[in-house]
Amino acid sequence: MAMQNLLIEDMTVSPLKESMFVRPLSLEFKMNGRRRKWDMIKVHDSVVIVIFNVTRQVLVFVKQFRPAIYFSSVPDQDKQNGKIDVSKYPPSLGITLEFCAGIVDKSKSLAETAKEEVLEECGYDVPVENLHKFKTARAGVSTEGTHQTFFYVEVTDSMKVNQGGGLVDEGEVIEVVEMSIPEVQAYAEDTDNMSPPGFLFGLLWFLKNKLPKC
Ligand SMILES: Nc1ncnc2c1ncn2[C@@H]1O[C@H](COP(=O)(O)OP(=O)(O)O[C@H]2O[C@H](CO)[C@@H](O)[C@H](O)[C@H]2O)[C@@H](O)[C@H]1O
């Protein structure tokens, strides 16, 4: 689905009571003999997949509305009494450009999880052995401390079996975006991006290691 038609309405905010996705925790420990306390959030590990379509020499990304990014862009004076004044702020403030990614499901291998995300979000059916793991990094170092594992996969147009777009029945709205190498190079140079740091890392890794030699 094209993100320019996205409609966000009726947004409220309240303290989290229970969640399948995040759990606030308090860690206490002694460091060099001194008691320390650290507030953290337990969240899932994740996989991120850098997808290069070799048929048309484009990188394949996803655009989606990230509620927390939107929330952070709205000034506090427009978040009064638990109501967020969405009429003043366009959804684009929360729409990010990212690699295809997903939460790690402990019952499957990381590569299997990555394969499923590539199919669900971007519509390419790739053999699991084509997914090459190239980095595991640490994300959210202050409060989350998760493992984020990066894969690289080359796809062809013949592997495209559906339009992607995420699990529509579960409310996911994802736009698949293709960018040429010059477009990617320009995006990486921008000083302000609607993308997470891991995305910029993945782009630079691709440009350094996989750029087709012309
Ligand atoms: N906090 C939350 N509240 C409510 N519903 C939630 C939620 N988190 C996930 N969900 C639900 O679970 C679905 C599946 O999530 P995904 O596995 O696609 O992870 P996501 O792309 O959000 O983040 C992945 O990609 C980003 C970017 O790389 C990583 O930071 C992240 O750890 C990784 O899981 C979402 O569409 C949503 O319905």
Ligand as a Chemical Component Dictionary entry (heavy atoms), coordinates in Angstrom:
data_LIG
# 
_chem_comp.id                   LIG 
_chem_comp.type                 NON-POLYMER 
_chem_comp.pdbx_formal_charge   0 
_chem_comp.three_letter_code    LIG 
# 
loop_
_chem_comp_atom.comp_id 
_chem_comp_atom.atom_id 
_chem_comp_atom.alt_atom_id 
_chem_comp_atom.type_symbol 
_chem_comp_atom.charge 
_chem_comp_atom.model_Cartn_x 
_chem_comp_atom.model_Cartn_y 
_chem_comp_atom.model_Cartn_z 
_chem_comp_atom.pdbx_ordinal 
LIG N1  N1  N 0 5.955  -2.694 20.237 1  
LIG C1  C1  C 0 4.943  -3.260 19.572 2  
LIG N2  N2  N 0 3.667  -2.952 19.898 3  
LIG C2  C2  C 0 2.634  -3.510 19.259 4  
LIG N3  N3  N 0 2.757  -4.383 18.249 5  
LIG C3  C3  C 0 4.007  -4.719 17.868 6  
LIG C4  C4  C 0 5.168  -4.193 18.503 7  
LIG N4  N4  N 0 6.256  -4.727 17.911 8  
LIG C5  C5  C 0 5.813  -5.544 16.947 9  
LIG N5  N5  N 0 4.465  -5.539 16.922 10 
LIG C6  C6  C 0 3.600  -6.310 16.024 11 
LIG O1  O1  O 0 4.285  -7.411 15.500 12 
LIG C7  C7  C 0 4.299  -7.313 14.092 13 
LIG C8  C8  C 0 5.535  -7.945 13.555 14 
LIG O2  O2  O 0 6.669  -7.167 13.851 15 
LIG P1  P1  P 0 7.969  -7.442 13.012 16 
LIG O3  O3  O 0 8.495  -8.791 13.332 17 
LIG O4  O4  O 0 7.718  -7.094 11.588 18 
LIG O5  O5  O 0 8.980  -6.416 13.643 19 
LIG P2  P2  P 0 9.140  -4.884 13.240 20 
LIG O6  O6  O 0 9.275  -4.715 11.741 21 
LIG O7  O7  O 0 8.099  -4.068 13.914 22 
LIG O8  O8  O 0 10.529 -4.498 13.884 23 
LIG C9  C9  C 0 11.728 -5.125 13.448 24 
LIG O9  O9  O 0 12.564 -4.255 12.784 25 
LIG C10 C10 C 0 13.080 -3.181 13.556 26 
LIG C11 C11 C 0 13.957 -2.357 12.648 27 
LIG O10 O10 O 0 15.089 -3.033 12.271 28 
LIG C12 C12 C 0 13.838 -3.678 14.762 29 
LIG O11 O11 O 0 14.252 -2.576 15.534 30 
LIG C13 C13 C 0 12.912 -4.558 15.558 31 
LIG O12 O12 O 0 13.590 -5.059 16.686 32 
LIG C14 C14 C 0 12.430 -5.682 14.656 33 
LIG O13 O13 O 0 11.569 -6.549 15.349 34 
LIG C15 C15 C 0 4.138  -5.827 13.800 35 
LIG O14 O14 O 0 3.620  -5.537 12.559 36 
LIG C16 C16 C 0 3.142  -5.465 14.877 37 
LIG O15 O15 O 0 1.855  -5.820 14.505 38 
# 
loop_
_chem_comp_bond.comp_id 
_chem_comp_bond.atom_id_1 
_chem_comp_bond.atom_id_2 
_chem_comp_bond.value_order 
_chem_comp_bond.pdbx_ordinal 
LIG N1  C1  SING 1  
LIG C1  N2  SING 2  
LIG C1  C4  DOUB 3  
LIG N2  C2  DOUB 4  
LIG C2  N3  SING 5  
LIG N3  C3  DOUB 6  
LIG C3  C4  SING 7  
LIG C3  N5  SING 8  
LIG C4  N4  SING 9  
LIG N4  C5  DOUB 10 
LIG C5  N5  SING 11 
LIG N5  C6  SING 12 
LIG C6  O1  SING 13 
LIG C6  C16 SING 14 
LIG O1  C7  SING 15 
LIG C7  C8  SING 16 
LIG C7  C15 SING 17 
LIG C8  O2  SING 18 
LIG O2  P1  SING 19 
LIG P1  O3  DOUB 20 
LIG P1  O4  SING 21 
LIG P1  O5  SING 22 
LIG O5  P2  SING 23 
LIG P2  O6  DOUB 24 
LIG P2  O7  SING 25 
LIG P2  O8  SING 26 
LIG O8  C9  SING 27 
LIG C9  O9  SING 28 
LIG C9  C14 SING 29 
LIG O9  C10 SING 30 
LIG C10 C11 SING 31 
LIG C10 C12 SING 32 
LIG C11 O10 SING 33 
LIG C12 O11 SING 34 
LIG C12 C13 SING 35 
LIG C13 O12 SING 36 
LIG C13 C14 SING 37 
LIG C14 O13 SING 38 
LIG C15 O14 SING 39 
LIG C15 C16 SING 40 
LIG C16 O15 SING 41 
# 
